[in-house]
Amino acid sequence: MKNIIILTSILIITTLSVLFIYNFNSKPKIKNVLVIPLNDGVSESYTDSALNMLKHKFPKVNIIIGDKIKLPKSCFNGKRYRADAILKFLVKIKPDSIDHVIGLTSSDISVTRTIIRNGKKKVYPDRGIMGLGRRPGSVCVISSYRIPKIENFAKTTVHEFMHMLGVPHCTHKHCIMQDGNGSGKNMRESNHIHESCYHMANKSF
């Protein structure tokens, strides 16, 4: 009788332990995303559109709006703000409690980029861009300077966020993760996130 009671107790404890571990691991991971307006930031309509699309595509993000921050002079090359330098700056100021930082700015940003034109590679030492994100990584920056349409700004924000989640450029037509090859055509024509890209992004949650 005593052995039966001990065995029953062990089974109950084991069952409870398994249930606890299952419930703990099955809880959806929430990513804390800090959005920082850089320099003058972007207009409220641009910000709202971008964050609404981000939240719609990825409901498990907790968006926190930070205060405006002036970019340091070390990020400015006399003509534009270097996106790669901005990312290094954002890494330095990222709080430990934050998973990802999104910098939003109306300032012109650039990066050294190799673009293929007519089958030939050409290096642009200071190419103006719409956004840049580390892949995978914790920081990205998006500029409205070259994006006249609010919808395209929102799509660019989601594009760079997905880079942070480890998603590379996509070859499927009209996917938001297509590489525009310096033209911005990918954002103008994109209308969905391909299932393979979406699956890859959600694996990081």
Beta strands, then each sheet from edge to edge (+ up, - down):
strand 1: 31-37
strand 2: 61-65
strand 3: 81-82
strand 4: 100-105
strand 5: 109-117
strand 6: 120-129
strand 7: 131-133
strand 8: 139-143
sheet 1: 2+ 1+ 4+ 8+ 7-
sheet 2: 3+ 5+ 6-
end
